[in-house]
Amino acid sequence: MIISLIAAATENRVIGRNGGLPWHLPNDMQYFKQTTLHHHIIMGRKTYSEVAVNKPLPRRTNIVITRSTNAHFPGCLTANTLAEALQIAHNNGETEAFVIGGEQIYRLALPYAHRIYLTQIHATLEGDAFFPQFSLNEWHLLSSQTHQPDEKHVYAYTFTVWERLQKPQKLIDPKE
């Protein structure tokens, strides 16, 4: 199973501010939707409550990671660890699971990721949540598509897809 991170981040790596996105890029939201549809998406509890607005994203299998052993998120599966979330996706026959945030979950998942789908927003904005830094020596740029600002998009942005050059660290046994 391919483990992918998908995010949008500014030039200073901001992914969020006060529980939301400090930008409005409709094309990025559409890209996120098209890329993750019919896949397992993995998120932390805060991302579920703030970005998913306390309901599962439709036509995806939503997995929420929480430390609470009795937490219930209607319409979602729950896991106590990233490894458990990935195992659920693997056991369900997933071919590519997407980690969708937040900051802490991205940091946990980065060493195990095969791909990063990163929308690079060409702006520097204030924020309180950040995408982890990753070494360009460990990743190869597979694709890049830049879009200029327009009437619906205040900032220029680039859709990028990165693939790890070496095999990532192993978190789950793919034979299980």
N, C-alpha and C positions, 0 to 999 in steps of 0.2 A: 504494500500500500504506500502510495506517495503521501507524504506529510507536507502540507503547504501552509505558509503564512500569507494572509491577504490583509493589506492595510493601505491607508492613505496617510502621508506624512509630509510636513513642510520641510523646507531646507534645513531648519534647526530641529528636525525629527519630531515635531509636535504631532500627536495623534488625537489629542483631546484637551478640552478646557471645561472645567466645572460640570463634568458629566455629559458633555456633548461635543459636537464637532464645531470648531471655530471657523467654518467655511460652509458654503453651500455649492456643491458641484453635482448637478443632476446627472451628468454623464458618468461620473464616478460611481454614483449610486446604482445606475443601470449596469455598469461594468461589474460591480460587486455582485449584483443579483444574477446576471447571466453566468458569471464564473462559478458561483456557488450553488446554483439551482440543482436539485436532485442529488446533492452530496451531504455528507455529515459536516456540520459546522460546530466548532468547539469554542466555548467562550467562558470567561469567568463570571461570577455572580454579578459583579458591578456592571459589566458589559451587558449582561442580560437585562438588568433593571434600567440601565441608562440608554443604551443604544437599541436594544430590542424592545424597549418600553414594556417590560414585563409580559411579553407574549412571544411565542415562538415565531421565527421568521418562516413564512409559508414555503411549502414544497422543498423543505430541507429537513434533515434529521438534526434537531438542536440538542447539543449536549452541553450542560452547564457544570462547570467545575466549582465545587464548594467544599469548604472544610466541615460544614455542618452535616452531621450524619442523618438528620431528620428533615432536611430541607426538601421542599416540594415545589417544582416549577411546572405548572400545568402545560401539558403538551410537549414537555422536554424530558430527555433522559438526564440523569445526574451521575456525576463521578466525583470522587474525593481527590483524585490525582490526575495529572496529565496522562500518565501511563494507563490508568483505568479508562479514561475517555478514549484514548487511541485504541485500546483493546476492544472497546464496545464497537467502534467504527469498523475495525478489522473483522471482528466476529460477525458483523452484519454484511460483510462482503464488499465494503467500500473500496474503491480503487484510488481515490484521492480525498483525503480529509483536510478540511480547511480550518486553521486556527484563526479566529477573527478578533481576538483581543481579550482583555486589555493589556496594558503595559506588562504587568507581572506574568501573564500567561504567554505573551510573546517571548519574554526573556527565558521562560522555562522551555519553550518549544524550539527556539532557534537552534540549539545544538543538534536537534533531531530532524530538522527540516530538510527536505529535498529541494523545495522551490519557495521563492518569495514572489508574490504578486504585489508590487508596490507602486501605488500611484504617487508620484513625486510632485508635490504642489510647489510651484516656483514662487514661493513667498516665505517670509520669516514672520511667524505669528507667535503671540503669547500663548502659553499652554501649561498644563500641569501633568500631562501624561505624554510619554515619549516612546517612539519605536526604538528598539535596541540597535546600537551600532553593529554593523557586520563588516568583516574584512573583504574588500573587493578581490583580494588574492585567493579567497576561498570560493568565489562565486563567478559564474560566467553569465553575461547578459544575453538572454535568448531573444528578447524582443523589446522594442522601444517605439512608442508612438506618441509624439508630442502634439498637444492641442493648444491653440492660442486663446486668450480671453475672448469672450463674445457677450451677447446680451444676457445670457443665462449663467455665465461663468466669469467671475471677477478676476480669477487668477489663471495663468497658464499652468498646464499640468502635463505630465508624461506618464502614460501607462508603461510600466516596465515589468518584465518577468525575468527572474534570476534563477539559475540552477546551480546547485552545489557542485564543485569540481570533483571532490572526493566523496565517498560514501559518508553520510552523517553518522553520528553516534547511534547505537542501537538501543531502542527503548522497549520494543515489544518483539516477540519472536514471530516472524511472519509465517512460520509453519504451524502455529497454534490455531 
